Amino acid sequence: MRTELVTTLKRQATEILNQLEKDREPILITQHGVPSAYLVDVETFETLQRRMTLLEGIARGEKAIEEGRSVTHKQAKQRMSRWLK
């Protein structure tokens, strides 16, 4: 992973964005020697967002199971019967 100073980003934004689009490799932006942000291309960001949404849904499902908020297939089918006709 590439690392760039925030001042370099300010001075060479167009070049850095072009390279980012070409390579699709995240860039770590540092400010005063401290990591400040990651710069990623749009496609990578959108993929990460979709994955995060999926993982959050799985986590909610696991929590519901742990808390006993689940039903059997038969119970679910009975509850949904009015929509399955």
C-alpha positions as CSV (number, residue, x, y, z in Angstrom):
1,M,0.0,0.0,0.0
2,R,1.2,3.4,-1.0
3,T,1.5,6.2,1.6
4,E,1.3,9.9,0.7
5,L,1.6,13.1,2.7
6,V,-1.4,15.3,2.8
7,T,0.7,18.1,1.3
8,T,1.5,15.8,-1.7
9,L,-2.2,15.1,-2.1
10,K,-2.9,18.8,-2.2
11,R,-0.2,19.5,-4.7
12,Q,-0.6,16.5,-7.0
13,A,-4.3,15.6,-6.5
14,T,-5.0,15.0,-10.2
15,E,-2.0,12.7,-10.7
16,I,-2.7,10.8,-7.5
17,L,-6.3,10.3,-8.4
18,N,-5.4,9.1,-11.9
19,Q,-2.9,6.6,-10.5
20,L,-5.6,5.5,-7.9
21,E,-8.1,4.9,-10.7
22,K,-5.5,2.9,-12.7
23,D,-4.1,0.8,-9.9
24,R,-7.1,0.5,-7.6
25,E,-4.8,0.3,-4.6
26,P,-5.7,2.3,-1.5
27,I,-3.5,5.1,-0.5
28,L,-2.8,6.0,3.1
29,I,-2.8,9.7,3.6
30,T,-0.7,11.0,6.5
31,Q,-0.7,14.3,8.3
32,H,2.2,15.4,10.5
33,G,3.5,11.8,10.2
34,V,0.3,10.3,11.5
35,P,-2.2,8.2,9.5
36,S,-5.1,10.4,8.7
37,A,-7.2,8.8,6.0
38,Y,-7.4,6.2,3.3
39,L,-8.0,7.2,-0.3
40,V,-9.8,4.5,-2.4
41,D,-11.4,4.5,-5.8
42,V,-15.1,4.6,-6.2
43,E,-15.6,1.0,-7.2
44,T,-13.6,-0.3,-4.3
45,F,-15.5,1.9,-1.9
46,E,-18.9,0.8,-3.2
47,T,-17.8,-2.9,-3.0
48,L,-16.7,-2.4,0.6
49,Q,-20.0,-0.7,1.4
50,R,-22.0,-3.7,0.0
51,R,-19.8,-6.1,1.9
52,M,-20.3,-4.1,5.1
53,T,-24.0,-4.1,4.7
54,L,-24.0,-7.9,4.2
55,L,-21.8,-8.5,7.2
56,E,-24.0,-6.2,9.4
57,G,-27.1,-8.2,8.3
58,I,-25.3,-11.5,9.3
59,A,-24.3,-10.0,12.6
60,R,-28.0,-8.9,13.3
61,G,-29.1,-12.4,12.4
62,E,-26.6,-14.0,14.7
63,K,-27.6,-11.7,17.5
64,A,-31.3,-12.5,17.0
65,I,-30.5,-16.2,17.2
66,E,-28.5,-15.7,20.5
67,E,-31.4,-13.7,21.9
68,G,-33.9,-16.4,20.9
69,R,-35.6,-14.2,18.4
70,S,-35.8,-16.8,15.7
71,V,-38.5,-19.2,14.4
72,T,-38.4,-22.6,12.7
73,H,-38.9,-22.9,9.0
74,K,-42.4,-24.3,9.6
75,Q,-43.3,-21.3,11.8
76,A,-42.0,-18.9,9.3
77,K,-43.9,-20.6,6.5
78,Q,-47.1,-20.3,8.6
79,R,-46.6,-16.6,9.2
80,M,-45.9,-16.0,5.6
81,S,-48.7,-18.1,4.2
82,R,-51.0,-15.2,3.5
83,W,-48.3,-13.8,1.1
84,L,-47.3,-17.1,-0.4
85,K,-50.7,-18.0,-1.8
